[in-house]
């Protein structure tokens, strides 16, 4: 019997100073994390769908900060 995958969690993270071009770079960095299935940037924020069994919101924020941006929950 196969198990159903864990449901994904959606979160919206504010990213100070992120324009559209930088959003593509930030989304790519998030998608490199295992368990992140979707990262949709918009000016000043990014929507992330992730497996909460693998990452916390702080993990996602740290990945964004590594790209040189201040980030936090909206």
C-alpha positions in Angstrom: 0.0 0.0 0.0 1.4 3.4 -0.9 1.2 6.4 1.3 -0.3 9.7 0.2 2.3 12.4 0.2 2.1 15.0 2.9 -0.1 18.0 2.0 1.9 21.1 1.0 1.7 24.3 2.9 1.3 27.7 1.2 3.0 30.8 2.7 3.5 34.3 1.6 6.8 35.9 2.5 7.6 39.6 2.2 10.9 40.4 0.6 12.1 44.0 0.9 13.6 45.5 -2.2 12.9 42.5 -4.5 12.0 43.5 -8.0 10.8 41.1 -10.8 14.2 40.1 -11.9 15.5 39.4 -8.4 12.3 37.5 -7.8 13.2 35.0 -10.4 16.6 34.4 -8.7 15.0 34.1 -5.3 12.4 31.6 -6.6 15.1 29.5 -8.2 17.0 29.4 -4.9 13.9 28.3 -3.1 13.1 25.6 -5.7 16.5 24.1 -5.1 15.4 23.2 -1.6 14.0 19.7 -1.4 10.3 19.9 -0.6 9.6 23.2 -2.3 7.2 22.6 -5.2 6.3 26.1 -6.2 7.7 29.6 -5.7 5.9 32.5 -7.4 7.5 35.9 -7.0 5.7 39.2 -7.2 7.1 42.6 -6.5 8.0 42.7 -2.8 6.7 39.2 -1.9 6.9 35.5 -2.9 4.3 32.8 -2.6 5.9 29.4 -1.6 4.3 26.0 -1.6 6.4 23.6 0.5 6.4 20.4 2.5 6.3 21.4 6.2 7.7 18.0 7.1 11.0 19.1 5.5 11.2 22.8 6.1 9.9 25.5 8.4 9.1 29.0 7.3 12.4 30.1 8.9 14.2 27.8 6.5 12.6 29.5 3.6 13.4 33.0 5.0 17.0 32.0 5.5 17.3 30.9 1.9 15.9 34.2 0.8 18.3 36.1 3.1 21.2 34.2 1.5 20.2 35.9 -1.8 20.8 39.3 -0.1 17.3 40.3 0.9 15.5 41.0 4.1 12.5 38.8 4.4 9.7 38.0 6.8 6.1 36.6 7.1 3.3 38.7 5.7 
